[in-house]
Amino acid sequence: MEWASSIHEDVRLYILKILDRKQHPEQAYRSCIGILSFAKKAGEQRLISACQRALSYGIYNYKTIQTILEKNMDQYEDSLFADELPMPKHDNIRGEDYYQ
């Protein structure tokens, strides 16, 4: 927990969630060590971002952090997903005026 706290509070919270979900904390120990080792492999800032994203998903395991880092999902901005995509031009699409 001290190692996770030295990186960032969100990393500590993520590790705590993993430990809380396991019936025996010893089972989660290897997952936690693996997650914390990403601080050296990918960098602390990327690990922080990955933990923040995984916390928002509500999924607590090693594989989630690994996937977020491998696919560079930690570098996406949340606003990227919040913005509306423009309506494609196509004859079969009615558009917003049709529904008013």
Phi and psi restraints in degrees (range 20) as a CNS / XPLOR table:
assign (resid 1 and name C) (resid 2 and name N)
       (resid 2 and name CA) (resid 2 and name C) 1.0 -65.6 20.0 2
assign (resid 2 and name N) (resid 2 and name CA)
       (resid 2 and name C) (resid 3 and name N) 1.0 -39.9 20.0 2
assign (resid 2 and name C) (resid 3 and name N)
       (resid 3 and name CA) (resid 3 and name C) 1.0 -61.4 20.0 2
assign (resid 3 and name N) (resid 3 and name CA)
       (resid 3 and name C) (resid 4 and name N) 1.0 -46.4 20.0 2
assign (resid 3 and name C) (resid 4 and name N)
       (resid 4 and name CA) (resid 4 and name C) 1.0 -64.0 20.0 2
assign (resid 4 and name N) (resid 4 and name CA)
       (resid 4 and name C) (resid 5 and name N) 1.0 -41.6 20.0 2
assign (resid 4 and name C) (resid 5 and name N)
       (resid 5 and name CA) (resid 5 and name C) 1.0 -63.6 20.0 2
assign (resid 5 and name N) (resid 5 and name CA)
       (resid 5 and name C) (resid 6 and name N) 1.0 -33.2 20.0 2
assign (resid 5 and name C) (resid 6 and name N)
       (resid 6 and name CA) (resid 6 and name C) 1.0 -69.0 20.0 2
assign (resid 6 and name N) (resid 6 and name CA)
       (resid 6 and name C) (resid 7 and name N) 1.0 -20.6 20.0 2
assign (resid 6 and name C) (resid 7 and name N)
       (resid 7 and name CA) (resid 7 and name C) 1.0 -85.2 20.0 2
assign (resid 7 and name N) (resid 7 and name CA)
       (resid 7 and name C) (resid 8 and name N) 1.0 -56.4 20.0 2
assign (resid 7 and name C) (resid 8 and name N)
       (resid 8 and name CA) (resid 8 and name C) 1.0 -174.6 20.0 2
assign (resid 8 and name N) (resid 8 and name CA)
       (resid 8 and name C) (resid 9 and name N) 1.0 155.2 20.0 2
assign (resid 8 and name C) (resid 9 and name N)
       (resid 9 and name CA) (resid 9 and name C) 1.0 -63.1 20.0 2
assign (resid 9 and name N) (resid 9 and name CA)
       (resid 9 and name C) (resid 10 and name N) 1.0 -36.5 20.0 2
assign (resid 9 and name C) (resid 10 and name N)
       (resid 10 and name CA) (resid 10 and name C) 1.0 -68.1 20.0 2
assign (resid 10 and name N) (resid 10 and name CA)
       (resid 10 and name C) (resid 11 and name N) 1.0 -33.3 20.0 2
assign (resid 10 and name C) (resid 11 and name N)
       (resid 11 and name CA) (resid 11 and name C) 1.0 -67.0 20.0 2
assign (resid 11 and name N) (resid 11 and name CA)
       (resid 11 and name C) (resid 12 and name N) 1.0 -42.7 20.0 2
assign (resid 11 and name C) (resid 12 and name N)
       (resid 12 and name CA) (resid 12 and name C) 1.0 -61.6 20.0 2
assign (resid 12 and name N) (resid 12 and name CA)
       (resid 12 and name C) (resid 13 and name N) 1.0 -42.4 20.0 2
assign (resid 12 and name C) (resid 13 and name N)
       (resid 13 and name CA) (resid 13 and name C) 1.0 -63.3 20.0 2
assign (resid 13 and name N) (resid 13 and name CA)
       (resid 13 and name C) (resid 14 and name N) 1.0 -40.8 20.0 2
assign (resid 13 and name C) (resid 14 and name N)
       (resid 14 and name CA) (resid 14 and name C) 1.0 -64.0 20.0 2
assign (resid 14 and name N) (resid 14 and name CA)
       (resid 14 and name C) (resid 15 and name N) 1.0 -44.7 20.0 2
assign (resid 14 and name C) (resid 15 and name N)
       (resid 15 and name CA) (resid 15 and name C) 1.0 -62.8 20.0 2
assign (resid 15 and name N) (resid 15 and name CA)
       (resid 15 and name C) (resid 16 and name N) 1.0 -40.9 20.0 2
assign (resid 15 and name C) (resid 16 and name N)
       (resid 16 and name CA) (resid 16 and name C) 1.0 -61.6 20.0 2
assign (resid 16 and name N) (resid 16 and name CA)
       (resid 16 and name C) (resid 17 and name N) 1.0 -41.3 20.0 2
assign (resid 16 and name C) (resid 17 and name N)
       (resid 17 and name CA) (resid 17 and name C) 1.0 -62.7 20.0 2
assign (resid 17 and name N) (resid 17 and name CA)
       (resid 17 and name C) (resid 18 and name N) 1.0 -39.9 20.0 2
assign (resid 17 and name C) (resid 18 and name N)
       (resid 18 and name CA) (resid 18 and name C) 1.0 -63.6 20.0 2
assign (resid 18 and name N) (resid 18 and name CA)
       (resid 18 and name C) (resid 19 and name N) 1.0 -45.0 20.0 2
assign (resid 18 and name C) (resid 19 and name N)
       (resid 19 and name CA) (resid 19 and name C) 1.0 -65.2 20.0 2
assign (resid 19 and name N) (resid 19 and name CA)
       (resid 19 and name C) (resid 20 and name N) 1.0 -36.1 20.0 2
assign (resid 19 and name C) (resid 20 and name N)
       (resid 20 and name CA) (resid 20 and name C) 1.0 -69.6 20.0 2
assign (resid 20 and name N) (resid 20 and name CA)
       (resid 20 and name C) (resid 21 and name N) 1.0 -31.1 20.0 2
assign (resid 20 and name C) (resid 21 and name N)
       (resid 21 and name CA) (resid 21 and name C) 1.0 -78.5 20.0 2
assign (resid 21 and name N) (resid 21 and name CA)
       (resid 21 and name C) (resid 22 and name N) 1.0 -22.0 20.0 2
assign (resid 21 and name C) (resid 22 and name N)
       (resid 22 and name CA) (resid 22 and name C) 1.0 -87.2 20.0 2
assign (resid 22 and name N) (resid 22 and name CA)
       (resid 22 and name C) (resid 23 and name N) 1.0 140.6 20.0 2
assign (resid 22 and name C) (resid 23 and name N)
       (resid 23 and name CA) (resid 23 and name C) 1.0 -66.7 20.0 2
assign (resid 23 and name N) (resid 23 and name CA)
       (resid 23 and name C) (resid 24 and name N) 1.0 -36.2 20.0 2
assign (resid 23 and name C) (resid 24 and name N)
       (resid 24 and name CA) (resid 24 and name C) 1.0 -120.8 20.0 2
assign (resid 24 and name N) (resid 24 and name CA)
       (resid 24 and name C) (resid 25 and name N) 1.0 114.1 20.0 2
assign (resid 24 and name C) (resid 25 and name N)
       (resid 25 and name CA) (resid 25 and name C) 1.0 -56.0 20.0 2
assign (resid 25 and name N) (resid 25 and name CA)
       (resid 25 and name C) (resid 26 and name N) 1.0 -25.7 20.0 2
assign (resid 25 and name C) (resid 26 and name N)
       (resid 26 and name CA) (resid 26 and name C) 1.0 -61.4 20.0 2
assign (resid 26 and name N) (resid 26 and name CA)
       (resid 26 and name C) (resid 27 and name N) 1.0 -30.1 20.0 2
assign (resid 26 and name C) (resid 27 and name N)
       (resid 27 and name CA) (resid 27 and name C) 1.0 -66.7 20.0 2
assign (resid 27 and name N) (resid 27 and name CA)
       (resid 27 and name C) (resid 28 and name N) 1.0 -32.3 20.0 2
assign (resid 27 and name C) (resid 28 and name N)
       (resid 28 and name CA) (resid 28 and name C) 1.0 -87.6 20.0 2
assign (resid 28 and name N) (resid 28 and name CA)
       (resid 28 and name C) (resid 29 and name N) 1.0 -8.7 20.0 2
assign (resid 28 and name C) (resid 29 and name N)
       (resid 29 and name CA) (resid 29 and name C) 1.0 -56.4 20.0 2
assign (resid 29 and name N) (resid 29 and name CA)
       (resid 29 and name C) (resid 30 and name N) 1.0 -47.4 20.0 2
assign (resid 29 and name C) (resid 30 and name N)
       (resid 30 and name CA) (resid 30 and name C) 1.0 -64.6 20.0 2
assign (resid 30 and name N) (resid 30 and name CA)
       (resid 30 and name C) (resid 31 and name N) 1.0 -38.7 20.0 2
assign (resid 30 and name C) (resid 31 and name N)
       (resid 31 and name CA) (resid 31 and name C) 1.0 -62.1 20.0 2
assign (resid 31 and name N) (resid 31 and name CA)
       (resid 31 and name C) (resid 32 and name N) 1.0 -43.3 20.0 2
assign (resid 31 and name C) (resid 32 and name N)
       (resid 32 and name CA) (resid 32 and name C) 1.0 -64.3 20.0 2
assign (resid 32 and name N) (resid 32 and name CA)
       (resid 32 and name C) (resid 33 and name N) 1.0 -43.4 20.0 2
assign (resid 32 and name C) (resid 33 and name N)
       (resid 33 and name CA) (resid 33 and name C) 1.0 -62.0 20.0 2
assign (resid 33 and name N) (resid 33 and name CA)
       (resid 33 and name C) (resid 34 and name N) 1.0 -41.2 20.0 2
assign (resid 33 and name C) (resid 34 and name N)
       (resid 34 and name CA) (resid 34 and name C) 1.0 -61.8 20.0 2
assign (resid 34 and name N) (resid 34 and name CA)
       (resid 34 and name C) (resid 35 and name N) 1.0 -44.1 20.0 2
assign (resid 34 and name C) (resid 35 and name N)
       (resid 35 and name CA) (resid 35 and name C) 1.0 -63.8 20.0 2
assign (resid 35 and name N) (resid 35 and name CA)
       (resid 35 and name C) (resid 36 and name N) 1.0 -45.4 20.0 2
assign (resid 35 and name C) (resid 36 and name N)
       (resid 36 and name CA) (resid 36 and name C) 1.0 -66.2 20.0 2
assign (resid 36 and name N) (resid 36 and name CA)
       (resid 36 and name C) (resid 37 and name N) 1.0 -28.2 20.0 2
assign (resid 36 and name C) (resid 37 and name N)
       (resid 37 and name CA) (resid 37 and name C) 1.0 -68.7 20.0 2
assign (resid 37 and name N) (resid 37 and name CA)
       (resid 37 and name C) (resid 38 and name N) 1.0 -19.0 20.0 2
assign (resid 37 and name C) (resid 38 and name N)
       (resid 38 and name CA) (resid 38 and name C) 1.0 -64.7 20.0 2
assign (resid 38 and name N) (resid 38 and name CA)
       (resid 38 and name C) (resid 39 and name N) 1.0 -19.3 20.0 2
assign (resid 38 and name C) (resid 39 and name N)
       (resid 39 and name CA) (resid 39 and name C) 1.0 -62.1 20.0 2
assign (resid 39 and name N) (resid 39 and name CA)
       (resid 39 and name C) (resid 40 and name N) 1.0 -36.1 20.0 2
assign (resid 39 and name C) (resid 40 and name N)
       (resid 40 and name CA) (resid 40 and name C) 1.0 -83.0 20.0 2
assign (resid 40 and name N) (resid 40 and name CA)
       (resid 40 and name C) (resid 41 and name N) 1.0 -36.5 20.0 2
assign (resid 40 and name C) (resid 41 and name N)
       (resid 41 and name CA) (resid 41 and name C) 1.0 -73.8 20.0 2
assign (resid 41 and name N) (resid 41 and name CA)
       (resid 41 and name C) (resid 42 and name N) 1.0 -47.1 20.0 2
assign (resid 41 and name C) (resid 42 and name N)
       (resid 42 and name CA) (resid 42 and name C) 1.0 -107.1 20.0 2
assign (resid 42 and name N) (resid 42 and name CA)
       (resid 42 and name C) (resid 43 and name N) 1.0 -18.3 20.0 2
assign (resid 42 and name C) (resid 43 and name N)
       (resid 43 and name CA) (resid 43 and name C) 1.0 106.5 20.0 2
assign (resid 43 and name N) (resid 43 and name CA)
       (resid 43 and name C) (resid 44 and name N) 1.0 148.3 20.0 2
assign (resid 43 and name C) (resid 44 and name N)
       (resid 44 and name CA) (resid 44 and name C) 1.0 -63.6 20.0 2
assign (resid 44 and name N) (resid 44 and name CA)
       (resid 44 and name C) (resid 45 and name N) 1.0 -40.8 20.0 2
assign (resid 44 and name C) (resid 45 and name N)
       (resid 45 and name CA) (resid 45 and name C) 1.0 -63.8 20.0 2
assign (resid 45 and name N) (resid 45 and name CA)
       (resid 45 and name C) (resid 46 and name N) 1.0 -40.9 20.0 2
assign (resid 45 and name C) (resid 46 and name N)
       (resid 46 and name CA) (resid 46 and name C) 1.0 -66.8 20.0 2
assign (resid 46 and name N) (resid 46 and name CA)
       (resid 46 and name C) (resid 47 and name N) 1.0 -38.2 20.0 2
assign (resid 46 and name C) (resid 47 and name N)
       (resid 47 and name CA) (resid 47 and name C) 1.0 -64.2 20.0 2
assign (resid 47 and name N) (resid 47 and name CA)
       (resid 47 and name C) (resid 48 and name N) 1.0 -41.6 20.0 2
assign (resid 47 and name C) (resid 48 and name N)
       (resid 48 and name CA) (resid 48 and name C) 1.0 -60.0 20.0 2
assign (resid 48 and name N) (resid 48 and name CA)
       (resid 48 and name C) (resid 49 and name N) 1.0 -48.1 20.0 2
assign (resid 48 and name C) (resid 49 and name N)
       (resid 49 and name CA) (resid 49 and name C) 1.0 -63.0 20.0 2
assign (resid 49 and name N) (resid 49 and name CA)
       (resid 49 and name C) (resid 50 and name N) 1.0 -39.6 20.0 2
assign (resid 49 and name C) (resid 50 and name N)
       (resid 50 and name CA) (resid 50 and name C) 1.0 -65.4 20.0 2
assign (resid 50 and name N) (resid 50 and name CA)
       (resid 50 and name C) (resid 51 and name N) 1.0 -41.3 20.0 2
assign (resid 50 and name C) (resid 51 and name N)
       (resid 51 and name CA) (resid 51 and name C) 1.0 -66.5 20.0 2
assign (resid 51 and name N) (resid 51 and name CA)
       (resid 51 and name C) (resid 52 and name N) 1.0 -39.5 20.0 2
assign (resid 51 and name C) (resid 52 and name N)
       (resid 52 and name CA) (resid 52 and name C) 1.0 -63.1 20.0 2
assign (resid 52 and name N) (resid 52 and name CA)
       (resid 52 and name C) (resid 53 and name N) 1.0 -42.8 20.0 2
assign (resid 52 and name C) (resid 53 and name N)
       (resid 53 and name CA) (resid 53 and name C) 1.0 -66.2 20.0 2
assign (resid 53 and name N) (resid 53 and name CA)
       (resid 53 and name C) (resid 54 and name N) 1.0 -44.0 20.0 2
assign (resid 53 and name C) (resid 54 and name N)
       (resid 54 and name CA) (resid 54 and name C) 1.0 -65.5 20.0 2
assign (resid 54 and name N) (resid 54 and name CA)
       (resid 54 and name C) (resid 55 and name N) 1.0 -35.8 20.0 2
assign (resid 54 and name C) (resid 55 and name N)
       (resid 55 and name CA) (resid 55 and name C) 1.0 -62.0 20.0 2
assign (resid 55 and name N) (resid 55 and name CA)
       (resid 55 and name C) (resid 56 and name N) 1.0 -39.0 20.0 2
assign (resid 55 and name C) (resid 56 and name N)
       (resid 56 and name CA) (resid 56 and name C) 1.0 -68.7 20.0 2
assign (resid 56 and name N) (resid 56 and name CA)
       (resid 56 and name C) (resid 57 and name N) 1.0 -27.8 20.0 2
assign (resid 56 and name C) (resid 57 and name N)
       (resid 57 and name CA) (resid 57 and name C) 1.0 -76.7 20.0 2
assign (resid 57 and name N) (resid 57 and name CA)
       (resid 57 and name C) (resid 58 and name N) 1.0 -27.3 20.0 2
assign (resid 57 and name C) (resid 58 and name N)
       (resid 58 and name CA) (resid 58 and name C) 1.0 77.3 20.0 2
assign (resid 58 and name N) (resid 58 and name CA)
       (resid 58 and name C) (resid 59 and name N) 1.0 24.6 20.0 2
assign (resid 58 and name C) (resid 59 and name N)
       (resid 59 and name CA) (resid 59 and name C) 1.0 -115.6 20.0 2
assign (resid 59 and name N) (resid 59 and name CA)
       (resid 59 and name C) (resid 60 and name N) 1.0 124.8 20.0 2
assign (resid 59 and name C) (resid 60 and name N)
       (resid 60 and name CA) (resid 60 and name C) 1.0 -122.7 20.0 2
assign (resid 60 and name N) (resid 60 and name CA)
       (resid 60 and name C) (resid 61 and name N) 1.0 90.7 20.0 2
assign (resid 60 and name C) (resid 61 and name N)
       (resid 61 and name CA) (resid 61 and name C) 1.0 -162.1 20.0 2
assign (resid 61 and name N) (resid 61 and name CA)
       (resid 61 and name C) (resid 62 and name N) 1.0 168.0 20.0 2
assign (resid 61 and name C) (resid 62 and name N)
       (resid 62 and name CA) (resid 62 and name C) 1.0 -61.3 20.0 2
assign (resid 62 and name N) (resid 62 and name CA)
       (resid 62 and name C) (resid 63 and name N) 1.0 -44.4 20.0 2
assign (resid 62 and name C) (resid 63 and name N)
       (resid 63 and name CA) (resid 63 and name C) 1.0 -61.0 20.0 2
assign (resid 63 and name N) (resid 63 and name CA)
       (resid 63 and name C) (resid 64 and name N) 1.0 -34.7 20.0 2
assign (resid 63 and name C) (resid 64 and name N)
       (resid 64 and name CA) (resid 64 and name C) 1.0 -63.2 20.0 2
assign (resid 64 and name N) (resid 64 and name CA)
       (resid 64 and name C) (resid 65 and name N) 1.0 -47.9 20.0 2
assign (resid 64 and name C) (resid 65 and name N)
       (resid 65 and name CA) (resid 65 and name C) 1.0 -63.6 20.0 2
assign (resid 65 and name N) (resid 65 and name CA)
       (resid 65 and name C) (resid 66 and name N) 1.0 -41.9 20.0 2
assign (resid 65 and name C) (resid 66 and name N)
       (resid 66 and name CA) (resid 66 and name C) 1.0 -60.1 20.0 2
assign (resid 66 and name N) (resid 66 and name CA)
       (resid 66 and name C) (resid 67 and name N) 1.0 -45.7 20.0 2
assign (resid 66 and name C) (resid 67 and name N)
       (resid 67 and name CA) (resid 67 and name C) 1.0 -65.1 20.0 2
assign (resid 67 and name N) (resid 67 and name CA)
       (resid 67 and name C) (resid 68 and name N) 1.0 -43.3 20.0 2
assign (resid 67 and name C) (resid 68 and name N)
       (resid 68 and name CA) (resid 68 and name C) 1.0 -58.7 20.0 2
assign (resid 68 and name N) (resid 68 and name CA)
       (resid 68 and name C) (resid 69 and name N) 1.0 -43.3 20.0 2
assign (resid 68 and name C) (resid 69 and name N)
       (resid 69 and name CA) (resid 69 and name C) 1.0 -72.5 20.0 2
assign (resid 69 and name N) (resid 69 and name CA)
       (resid 69 and name C) (resid 70 and name N) 1.0 -40.9 20.0 2
assign (resid 69 and name C) (resid 70 and name N)
       (resid 70 and name CA) (resid 70 and name C) 1.0 -64.5 20.0 2
assign (resid 70 and name N) (resid 70 and name CA)
       (resid 70 and name C) (resid 71 and name N) 1.0 -37.9 20.0 2
assign (resid 70 and name C) (resid 71 and name N)
       (resid 71 and name CA) (resid 71 and name C) 1.0 -93.7 20.0 2
assign (resid 71 and name N) (resid 71 and name CA)
       (resid 71 and name C) (resid 72 and name N) 1.0 8.6 20.0 2
assign (resid 71 and name C) (resid 72 and name N)
       (resid 72 and name CA) (resid 72 and name C) 1.0 57.1 20.0 2
assign (resid 72 and name N) (resid 72 and name CA)
       (resid 72 and name C) (resid 73 and name N) 1.0 29.2 20.0 2
assign (resid 72 and name C) (resid 73 and name N)
       (resid 73 and name CA) (resid 73 and name C) 1.0 -69.9 20.0 2
assign (resid 73 and name N) (resid 73 and name CA)
       (resid 73 and name C) (resid 74 and name N) 1.0 -19.5 20.0 2
assign (resid 73 and name C) (resid 74 and name N)
       (resid 74 and name CA) (resid 74 and name C) 1.0 -69.8 20.0 2
assign (resid 74 and name N) (resid 74 and name CA)
       (resid 74 and name C) (resid 75 and name N) 1.0 -17.1 20.0 2
assign (resid 74 and name C) (resid 75 and name N)
       (resid 75 and name CA) (resid 75 and name C) 1.0 -96.2 20.0 2
assign (resid 75 and name N) (resid 75 and name CA)
       (resid 75 and name C) (resid 76 and name N) 1.0 -4.8 20.0 2
assign (resid 75 and name C) (resid 76 and name N)
       (resid 76 and name CA) (resid 76 and name C) 1.0 -75.2 20.0 2
assign (resid 76 and name N) (resid 76 and name CA)
       (resid 76 and name C) (resid 77 and name N) 1.0 145.0 20.0 2
assign (resid 76 and name C) (resid 77 and name N)
       (resid 77 and name CA) (resid 77 and name C) 1.0 -89.5 20.0 2
assign (resid 77 and name N) (resid 77 and name CA)
       (resid 77 and name C) (resid 78 and name N) 1.0 140.8 20.0 2
assign (resid 77 and name C) (resid 78 and name N)
       (resid 78 and name CA) (resid 78 and name C) 1.0 -61.2 20.0 2
assign (resid 78 and name N) (resid 78 and name CA)
       (resid 78 and name C) (resid 79 and name N) 1.0 -31.3 20.0 2
assign (resid 78 and name C) (resid 79 and name N)
       (resid 79 and name CA) (resid 79 and name C) 1.0 -66.2 20.0 2
assign (resid 79 and name N) (resid 79 and name CA)
       (resid 79 and name C) (resid 80 and name N) 1.0 -22.6 20.0 2
assign (resid 79 and name C) (resid 80 and name N)
       (resid 80 and name CA) (resid 80 and name C) 1.0 -60.6 20.0 2
assign (resid 80 and name N) (resid 80 and name CA)
       (resid 80 and name C) (resid 81 and name N) 1.0 -38.2 20.0 2
assign (resid 80 and name C) (resid 81 and name N)
       (resid 81 and name CA) (resid 81 and name C) 1.0 -85.3 20.0 2
assign (resid 81 and name N) (resid 81 and name CA)
       (resid 81 and name C) (resid 82 and name N) 1.0 -22.8 20.0 2
assign (resid 81 and name C) (resid 82 and name N)
       (resid 82 and name CA) (resid 82 and name C) 1.0 -80.6 20.0 2
assign (resid 82 and name N) (resid 82 and name CA)
       (resid 82 and name C) (resid 83 and name N) 1.0 -27.5 20.0 2
assign (resid 82 and name C) (resid 83 and name N)
       (resid 83 and name CA) (resid 83 and name C) 1.0 -68.2 20.0 2
assign (resid 83 and name N) (resid 83 and name CA)
       (resid 83 and name C) (resid 84 and name N) 1.0 144.6 20.0 2
assign (resid 83 and name C) (resid 84 and name N)
       (resid 84 and name CA) (resid 84 and name C) 1.0 -78.4 20.0 2
assign (resid 84 and name N) (resid 84 and name CA)
       (resid 84 and name C) (resid 85 and name N) 1.0 141.5 20.0 2
assign (resid 84 and name C) (resid 85 and name N)
       (resid 85 and name CA) (resid 85 and name C) 1.0 -80.7 20.0 2
assign (resid 85 and name N) (resid 85 and name CA)
       (resid 85 and name C) (resid 86 and name N) 1.0 146.5 20.0 2
assign (resid 85 and name C) (resid 86 and name N)
       (resid 86 and name CA) (resid 86 and name C) 1.0 -68.4 20.0 2
assign (resid 86 and name N) (resid 86 and name CA)
       (resid 86 and name C) (resid 87 and name N) 1.0 148.2 20.0 2
assign (resid 86 and name C) (resid 87 and name N)
       (resid 87 and name CA) (resid 87 and name C) 1.0 -69.5 20.0 2
assign (resid 87 and name N) (resid 87 and name CA)
       (resid 87 and name C) (resid 88 and name N) 1.0 127.4 20.0 2
assign (resid 87 and name C) (resid 88 and name N)
       (resid 88 and name CA) (resid 88 and name C) 1.0 -70.2 20.0 2
assign (resid 88 and name N) (resid 88 and name CA)
       (resid 88 and name C) (resid 89 and name N) 1.0 151.3 20.0 2
assign (resid 88 and name C) (resid 89 and name N)
       (resid 89 and name CA) (resid 89 and name C) 1.0 -86.2 20.0 2
assign (resid 89 and name N) (resid 89 and name CA)
       (resid 89 and name C) (resid 90 and name N) 1.0 117.5 20.0 2
assign (resid 89 and name C) (resid 90 and name N)
       (resid 90 and name CA) (resid 90 and name C) 1.0 -161.3 20.0 2
assign (resid 90 and name N) (resid 90 and name CA)
       (resid 90 and name C) (resid 91 and name N) 1.0 145.6 20.0 2
assign (resid 90 and name C) (resid 91 and name N)
       (resid 91 and name CA) (resid 91 and name C) 1.0 -65.1 20.0 2
assign (resid 91 and name N) (resid 91 and name CA)
       (resid 91 and name C) (resid 92 and name N) 1.0 -28.0 20.0 2
assign (resid 91 and name C) (resid 92 and name N)
       (resid 92 and name CA) (resid 92 and name C) 1.0 -86.5 20.0 2
assign (resid 92 and name N) (resid 92 and name CA)
       (resid 92 and name C) (resid 93 and name N) 1.0 -0.2 20.0 2
assign (resid 92 and name C) (resid 93 and name N)
       (resid 93 and name CA) (resid 93 and name C) 1.0 -101.8 20.0 2
assign (resid 93 and name N) (resid 93 and name CA)
       (resid 93 and name C) (resid 94 and name N) 1.0 122.9 20.0 2
assign (resid 93 and name C) (resid 94 and name N)
       (resid 94 and name CA) (resid 94 and name C) 1.0 -78.0 20.0 2
assign (resid 94 and name N) (resid 94 and name CA)
       (resid 94 and name C) (resid 95 and name N) 1.0 -35.0 20.0 2
assign (resid 94 and name C) (resid 95 and name N)
       (resid 95 and name CA) (resid 95 and name C) 1.0 90.9 20.0 2
assign (resid 95 and name N) (resid 95 and name CA)
       (resid 95 and name C) (resid 96 and name N) 1.0 169.9 20.0 2
assign (resid 95 and name C) (resid 96 and name N)
       (resid 96 and name CA) (resid 96 and name C) 1.0 -70.8 20.0 2
assign (resid 96 and name N) (resid 96 and name CA)
       (resid 96 and name C) (resid 97 and name N) 1.0 -27.7 20.0 2
assign (resid 96 and name C) (resid 97 and name N)
       (resid 97 and name CA) (resid 97 and name C) 1.0 -67.0 20.0 2
assign (resid 97 and name N) (resid 97 and name CA)
       (resid 97 and name C) (resid 98 and name N) 1.0 -28.8 20.0 2
assign (resid 97 and name C) (resid 98 and name N)
       (resid 98 and name CA) (resid 98 and name C) 1.0 -63.4 20.0 2
assign (resid 98 and name N) (resid 98 and name CA)
       (resid 98 and name C) (resid 99 and name N) 1.0 -32.6 20.0 2
assign (resid 98 and name C) (resid 99 and name N)
       (resid 99 and name CA) (resid 99 and name C) 1.0 -93.3 20.0 2
assign (resid 99 and name N) (resid 99 and name CA)
       (resid 99 and name C) (resid 100 and name N) 1.0 11.0 20.0 2
